[in-house]
């Protein structure tokens, strides 16, 4: 993995969204998100306790996704090393009312830009369970390529990969 930058950002912005590090005041919204039946079904690790989330200066971890203009909580994003430390995973979890509006693509794009431009990572993984059709669609929209199966947290999942060589030319 790439060395962490001297000063990791606590905020990423897109045209419509702000991704920021979680704080204690986010706990209720995060627990509510994790408790939505379809989110709960796809999560492999809950992580709603802010004590388990990234400190503001951390390079990797969870990001709260909010509306840029209105501050509405839309969900959370993840950019974190997998258990073996060899790869970094990107993930997006949105409230039901925030889906099908392009927010997942926008937030994941910001996290991938951060991963490749700022952290200099050589590749990033997306991990989905087979019946998580929205996550598989997001992987396709972001042009992550399916690279077979992975066993993660005791379940079989699909492994998607994008490299810096596949991402950077499209984003410059």
C-alpha positions in Angstrom: 0.0 0.0 0.0 1.1 3.6 -0.6 2.4 5.7 2.2 -0.2 8.0 3.9 0.0 11.6 3.0 1.3 14.0 5.7 -2.1 15.5 6.1 -5.1 13.3 5.3 -8.2 15.2 4.3 -11.2 15.3 6.5 -13.5 16.4 3.7 -14.0 15.6 0.1 -16.4 17.5 -2.2 -18.3 16.7 -5.4 -20.7 18.9 -7.3 -23.6 17.8 -5.1 -22.1 16.1 -2.1 -19.7 16.4 0.9 -17.9 13.4 2.2 -16.6 14.0 5.6 -15.2 12.0 8.5 -17.9 10.9 11.0 -18.2 12.3 14.5 -20.2 11.3 17.6 -23.2 13.4 16.4 -23.6 11.1 13.4 -24.3 8.0 15.5 -28.1 8.0 15.3 -28.1 8.5 11.5 -25.5 5.8 11.0 -27.4 3.3 13.2 -30.6 4.1 11.4 -28.8 3.5 8.1 -27.4 0.2 9.2 -30.8 -0.8 10.5 -32.5 -0.4 7.1 -33.4 -4.0 6.2 -31.8 -4.0 2.8 -28.6 -2.4 4.1 -28.5 -4.8 7.0 -28.7 -7.7 4.6 -25.6 -6.6 2.6 -23.4 -5.4 5.5 -20.8 -7.8 6.7 -19.6 -5.6 9.5 -21.9 -3.1 11.3 -19.4 -0.4 12.4 -22.1 2.1 13.4 -20.3 2.9 16.6 -18.3 6.1 16.0 -15.5 4.6 18.2 -15.0 2.0 15.5 -14.8 4.6 12.7 -11.8 6.5 11.5 -10.3 9.3 13.5 -10.5 12.6 11.6 -6.8 12.4 10.5 -6.9 8.8 9.4 -6.0 8.0 5.8 -8.6 5.2 5.5 -12.0 4.5 7.0 -15.6 5.7 6.9 -16.9 8.9 5.3 -20.4 10.4 6.0 -22.1 11.4 2.7 -24.2 14.6 2.9 -25.9 17.0 0.5 -23.5 19.9 -0.2 -26.3 22.5 -0.3 -28.6 21.2 2.4 -26.5 19.0 4.7 -29.0 16.1 4.4 -27.5 12.7 5.5 -27.4 10.4 2.5 -25.3 7.5 3.8 -21.7 6.6 4.2 -18.7 5.6 2.1 -15.8 3.3 2.9 -12.2 3.3 1.8 -10.4 0.8 4.0 -7.8 -2.0 3.8 -9.3 -5.5 3.7 -8.4 -7.8 6.6 -5.2 -9.0 5.0 -3.9 -5.4 4.4 -3.0 -6.2 0.8 -5.9 -4.4 -0.8 -8.1 -1.4 -0.2 -11.9 -1.7 -0.6 -14.3 1.1 -1.7 -17.9 0.8 -0.6 -21.1 3.0 -0.6 -24.1 2.6 1.6 -27.1 4.9 1.0 -30.4 5.5 2.6 -33.3 4.3 0.6 -34.5 7.9 0.0 -31.1 8.8 -1.5 -30.8 6.0 -4.0 -31.3 6.2 -7.8 -30.1 9.8 -7.9 -26.5 9.2 -8.9 -25.2 9.8 -5.4 -23.4 6.4 -5.2 -21.5 7.0 -8.4 -20.6 10.5 -7.3 -19.4 9.5 -3.9 -17.5 6.5 -5.1 -15.8 8.6 -7.7 -14.6 11.0 -5.0 -13.3 8.2 -3.0 -11.5 6.6 -6.0 -10.0 10.0 -6.9 -8.7 10.3 -3.4 -7.3 6.7 -3.5 -5.5 7.1 -6.8 -4.6 10.8 -6.9 -3.8 11.5 -3.3 -2.8 8.1 -1.8 -1.2 6.8 -5.0 -2.7 3.4 -4.6 -2.1 0.9 -7.5 -5.6 -0.6 -7.3 -8.8 -0.6 -5.3 -11.3 -3.4 -4.9 -15.1 -3.4 -4.7 -16.7 -6.4 -3.0 -20.3 -7.4 -3.4 -22.5 -10.3 -2.6 -24.1 -11.8 -5.7 -27.7 -10.6 -5.0 -26.6 -7.0 -4.3 -27.6 -5.8 -7.8 -27.2 -2.1 -7.0 -23.6 -2.6 -5.9 -22.8 -4.7 -9.0 -24.3 -1.9 -11.1 -22.2 0.7 -9.4 -19.1 -1.4 -10.0 -20.0 -1.6 -13.7 -20.7 2.2 -14.0 -17.3 2.9 -12.4 -15.7 0.3 -14.8 -14.4 -2.0 -12.1 -13.7 -5.3 -13.7 -15.0 -8.6 -12.2 -12.0 -10.6 -11.0 -13.8 -13.7 -9.6 -14.7 -14.6 -6.0 -13.4 -13.7 -2.7 -14.2 -15.0 0.8 -14.8 -12.2 3.1 -16.1 -12.3 6.7 -17.1 -15.9 6.1 -19.2 -15.3 2.9 -18.5 -15.7 -0.7 -18.5 -12.4 -2.6 -17.7 -11.1 -6.0 -14.4 -9.2 -6.3 -14.2 -6.2 -8.6 -10.9 -4.3 -9.3 -9.9 -1.1 -10.8 -6.2 0.0 -11.2 -4.8 3.4 -11.2 -3.9 2.8 -14.9 -7.6 2.2 -15.6 -8.8 5.2 -13.6 -6.4 8.1 -13.9 -6.6 8.6 -17.7 -10.4 9.0 -17.5 -10.2 11.5 -14.7 -7.5 14.0 -15.9 
